[in-house]
Amino acid sequence: MSYQFLKVEKTGQTLEITINRPEVYNALNYDGKMEIVRAIREGNKDDEVRSIILTAEGKAFCSGQDLNDRNVQGEGDKKVDLGHTLETEWNPLINSIRDSKKLVIGAINGVAAGAGLSVAMACDFLVAAPKVKFVSGFSQLGLAPDAGSSFTFVHGLGYKRTLEFFLFNQPLYSEDLQAAGMINTVSEAPLESAREMAAKINMMAPLSLELIKKNLQKAQEQSFSSMIEAETATQRFLGASNDYQEGLKAFFDKRKPEFTGS
């Protein structure tokens, strides 16, 4: 399957998706967003794929919306509907990452700005290069944070620090977000570190990974009692899986398990 704005390559059990618009700091137009959605969905359909890495070419990871895209420009007296752009472009992109059954590792090679923040933060794991800038920029355009970034940053940084970040547009760096628990690893070679993480994930039980991800996402928003119920249903399902039997057998045989996702 061909892509105009991405490089997509399967290496073993890992699908690597590389945003490839370095000339515009990997700003995303409509087609670029939809290509990422398509690539992630294709990765989820491929039984050989166990993990996905999302990264980018050049100096930036993603600088957000391509402002040259006509979808975000008004024509004459006609006002643009940015809500429609979110509903049909950005939100589906963010949800494709969050809803992916295969864990998505973001290898953040350079600056993430605007809605590019949301793309990065939607990933399940984040590995970033040192001193990478994370910049808002919304208030400079007379806009508000979108594509889920209000939720993500308030949960990660708290209200007051998030308000300061979004209003005054002073960048946060990889090290700041790692200290806040929003980035897993700061690495001189983020893509290589992401590949090492993917190799570990690829050895794990796919059904277990998928449901751990779902339950932790629910746990951000739901009560303790509702999470106990969700965990019980999850464990009942996984306990009946072939992978659980394989895990038990491997434990007693003192060997590494060979999970199949069944």
N, C-alpha and C positions, 0 to 999 in steps of 0.2 A: 504494500500500500504506500502510495507516494504522499509526501508532505512538502508544502512550499516554504513554511516558516519554521519547521522543526527538523532536527536530525533524530531519527528513531532507530535504535539498534538493540537487538537481543543478544546478550552475551551470557551463555549458559542459561541460568534460571532467572536472570535479572534483565528487565527491560529498561534501557536508558533513553530518556526523552530529553533532548537538548534544545532549548529555545534558541533560534538561529536568526536573530535580527540585530546583530551587534552594531550596525550602522545607526540604529535609533535606540541604543541602550536597552534592546529587547523590550521596548514598549509593545503592547499587544493591540492589534486591530481585531475586528470581528473574526476574520478567518484564522488568525493565530490562536485566538481563544478556543474556537471550535476544533482546531486541529489537536490541541492538548486534550480536550474532552474525548475526542475520537481515539487518540493514542492510549489514553488510560483505559477506556472501555475495551479496546482491543486487547490490551494487556490482561484485563480481568477475564476475558473470554478464553485466553490461551492457557491451557492446563500446565504447560511447561514453565510458565512464568510464576515465580514465587515472590518476587519483590520488584519494585519500580523505583528508579532514581530519576529525579527531575532536577536539571541543571541548565546552564546557559553558556553561550559563547561570548567571549569578549570581556569587557570591563564591568558589566552590570549583570545582575541576575534578572531583574525585571523592573523597569521604571514605570510600570503601571499602564494607564490608558494611552494609546497613540492618539494624540489630540488632532492629528491630521485626518483621522477617520471621520467621515461625514456623519456617522451615527451620533456623534457627540457635539456637532456644530449646528447651530440654528441657521435657518435660511431666511434672510430678509426679516420680516416681522414675526415669523413663525419661531416660537420658542422650542428648544430641544427638550425631549423627555428623557432625562437621565435615569429616571426610575425604570423606564422600559429597557434601557441599555443594561442596567443591573439585572433585571428579571430575565432577560433573554441571552445575556452574554457572561457577565462576571459571576453572578450567582450560580449558574450551571457549571462554570469552570471550578469554582471553589467547592461546590458540592460533589463534583466528580472525584476530587481528591479525597474529600472527607468520607465519601461513601465507598471508596475503592476497597474491595475485599483484600487486595494485595497491599501490603504496607508500602507507603510512599516515603522515600527518603529525599529530602531537599539538600542538594549540594550547592551551597550559596557561594558563588565565586566572586560576586561583586555587589554593588549597591542594590538595595530593594527599596522602591519608593512608591508612594500612592497605593493603588490597588495591588502593586507588586508585593507589598507587605502581606496582604491577605493570601496571595498565592503561596508565599513562603510559609506563613504560619499555618496554612491548611495541611501542610505535610505532617506525617506522623513523627518523623525524626528530622532534625535539622543539624547539618554539619556546615559550618561557615568558616571562611578564611579569616585570619586576624584583621581587626580594624575595619571590617566591612561596615558601611554606613546603612542604617535603616532610617528612612526619612519619610515623614508624613506628606506635607505639602498641600493638604486639602484646604486649610484655612487661607492660604495664599491665593487660591482660586475662588474663594467665597463658597466653598463646599464643606461637607462634613465627611468623616471617615465612613467607608462603606465596605461592602463585600465581606462582612463579618469581622472587620478589624476592631470595631468598638468592643464587641464581646471578647475577642481574643486578648486584647491588651488590658482591658479592665481586670480580667481574670488573672493575667500574668503580672501586671505592675501595680494594680490597685487604682482607685479612682483619681486621686490627686496627681500621681505621677503620669498617668495616661492623659489627663486633661492638659497638663503642661506639655507633654510630647506633641499632642495633636494641635494645640493652639500656637505654640511658639516655634515649631518646626526645627528645633535643635536636634541633630541626629543622635540616635542611640547607636552604639557600636556592638559588634559581635560579643565582646567581653561583657558589656552591660546586660545583654539579654541572656547570656549564659549564666551570669550571677543571679538573674531573676528566674531561672529555670525554664526559659522560653527557647533556648538553644541547647542541644545536647553536647556538642563538641566544637571547639575552635581548633582548626587544623590548618597547617601550611599547605596541605594538599587535600582540600575538601572532597574532591571527587574520589580520590584513592581511599580516603577514610570512609566515604559512603559505600564504596564497593566492598570494603572489609566488613562493614555492618551488614550489607546485603547478603554476603556469604554466610554470615551467622544466621540471619533470618531464614535463608533458603534451606537450612537444615532442620527447621522447626516444623511442627504440625500445622498445616494451613488452616484447618477449621478452628483450632485453638487460637491462632493469631487473629483471625477474622473476628472472633467473638470477644476476645480480650479488648480489641480496638473498639468494638461497638459498646461494650459495657463501660469502658473508661470515658467514652464520649458522653454516655448517658449520665455517668456519675458527676460530671461537671454541672449538671442542671437539675438532677432529681434528688429526692430525699433518701436518707439512709434505708428506711424500710422498703422503699420501692426498689432500691438497688439489691437488697438481700433477696427479694423475689426474683429479680432478673438474673442474679448470680446462680440461684438455685435452678432456674430453668436452663441456663447455659450449661451448668455442670451435669445436669440430667442428660442433656443432649450429647455432650462430649463423652460422657461415661459410656455411652452406647456405641461409640465410634470404633472403627478398626484401628485408628491411630492410637487410641488409649491402650488397646490390647497390645499393640506393638511396643508402646512406651514401657508398659509393665514387663513384657518379655525381655526387652533390651536391658532393663534395669537388673533383672535377675540373671541374665546372661553376661552382664558386665561388658556391654558393647554399646556403640552408638545406635540409636533408633533410626529406622528408615521409614519416614512418614510418607504417606501417599495422598493425604487429604480426603480420606474416605472414612 
